[in-house]
Amino acid sequence: MTRTDGFDPASLEEAVTGVAERTGFSGTVRVTRNGDPVFTRVFGMASRRWSVPNTHDTRFRVASVSKMFTAVAVLQLVERKQIRLDDALVDFVKDHVPELDPRVTVHHALTMTAGIGDWFEEGSDDWEAEWAALTSSHPLYLLRDNKDYLPLFAGKQPHFPPGERHLYNGAGYILLGLLIESVTGRSFEEVIADDVFARAGMSASGFPALDDLEPDIAEGYLATADSATPYRTNHYATTPRAAADGGATCTAADLTAFAHALGHGRLLNEETTRLALTPQVDEREEKVRGYRWMYGFGLTHILDDEGTVVRWGHTGEEDGVSARLYHYPQQDLDVAVLGNISWCAGDMGWAVHDALVGNQDSRVP
């Protein structure tokens, strides 16, 4: 059974501070119950250059956590009957990718079952070398809009026929961003700001570029083992602007507000909310940490041995950015972990998870 009695604040405090001390976590941790904060902690520096500490109001890039926003905007179009999940995606993006397999549907793109080539294949065994090759041949500073990513994947061969299985894919979300613009006649950023952020009460969220001079934004850092300084900024290591597959900037409070709004029907109607929160396809065959992992509409769901959804949410990783947003439906808890050092949120997210619901692997059968 999954624990449903909430959490022990002392246990959570011990877990969070322990990870921060052991790993040098830089960022913020926020836990809310029924939308109200019950635990918040902040660590590290928003600017190491100017000795500015992170605060509860610091805004962080959230990388692929943003896929949740794109998915909600698409489901809003479904709800308004402007599109259908089984529509051919090419019908909305043919001006950009006329050669897209007409069997690929909106549902395939949302659930990452389209099988199309990605602009960067994150599941590669040699992804670091491939990322270096990509960035040397295609300068990242040129990737400032959804359409800018098209040359990186439009001509690639598919991995498998549409619907065969799940494979993590950002290109499908880029195409969904172009769909949103085609259907609404508005920019992707405007749609997300008006129809997602505003409705969820996310007043501090937006799409500033790395080279914009907006206030209260944490700089992103990469740890460097072979440098005179232990960190360098991510200004030359990641894309300057957000796209439909990731890169929005949010506070932890805004992220938990989004999870609460989605889970409580403030972004979608009752029927569409139920659909949005239903797992759709297995992410992998094997269990991880004792859980079955499934993907839905911009959400990863983990299920216990009884098939109960223990949590849903998304992770986000890019150079200098590390983020987690999780909702625990049985306890009505929302968890945001936002970091501004590469790969720093993972250990923290699992520490919080284990403090809230325990470790499935450690339970007696």
Secondary structure by P-SEA (a helix, b strand, c coil): ccccccccaaaaaaaaaaaaaacccccbbbbbccccccbbbbbccccccccccccccbbbbbcccaaaaaaaaaaaaaaacccccccccccccccccccccccccaaaaaaccccccccccccccaaaaaaaaaaaaccccccccccccccccccccccccccccccccaaaaaaaaaaaaaaccccaaaaaaccccccccccccccccccccccbbbbbbbbbcccccccccccccccccccccbbbbbcaaaaaaaaaaaaacccccaaaaaaaacccccccccccccbbbbbcccbbbbbcccccccccccccccccccbbbbbbccccbbbbbbbcccccaaaaaaaaaaacccccccccc
